[in-house]
Amino acid sequence: MEIIKVKVKANAKKDEILEKEKGFIRIAIKAKPIQGKANQHLIKFLEKQLNCKVEIIRGLSSSTKLIKII
């Protein structure tokens, strides 16, 4: 189990992991931040990229999130 900090840019042109900066990993996702759609999309994107289960443990309504990799 590992915990990472991410900064999410929702409503981007494409899904991608952008860069690591100041202790955060910046991630762009296509989903809009409406009714948790961006969070759901982020989880699916990271699970596909990392090939493991992912859970948001803090920051559901923020662009800065703590993600648990299981």
N, C-alpha and C positions, 0 to 999 in steps of 0.2 A: 504494500500500500504506500502510495506517495501522494503528497499534497502540493499542488502548484498554484501560483497566482496568475490570473489572466486578465487582460483588458480586452473587452469585446467591442468591436465596431459593427453594429447591426445595420441592415439595409445596404450592404455593400454590393458591388457588381458581381462578385464571386466569392465562394468560400475558400479561405486560405489562411494558413499560419504565416503571419507577416515577419515578425522578428522578436528577439528577446531584448528587453531594455529595462534597466534599473530594477531587476528582480521580477519583472513581469514578462509574460509571453503575450504578444499582441495577436489577436485573431479577428479576421473579418468574416462575417457570415451574411448570407443573402436575406435571411428572414427579418421581418420587421419586429420591433420590440413591442408587440401588442399582445396582451393576454397570455404571456408566457411562451409565445411561439418562438422567439429568439432563443430562449433557454432550451427548449426542446430540440431545436435545430442544432444548437451548439453541442448538446450531449450526443446526438446522433453523429455529427461531424467528427467529434473527438473520438468516439468509440470506433468509428471506421478508420480513422488515421492511426490510432494507437493500438487497435485490435484488442481492446479490453473494456471492461465496464467503467463508466465514469459517472460521478455524482457531484452536483453542485452543493457544497456545504455552507456557503455564505455568499451573499450578494445577489439574490434572486431578482431584486429590483434595481440593481446597480450595474454599471458597465465593468466594474472591477469585481472579480469573483474568485473564490477559493474553490478549487476543483480537486476532488479525491479520485485518484486512479486506483481501481481495485483489481 
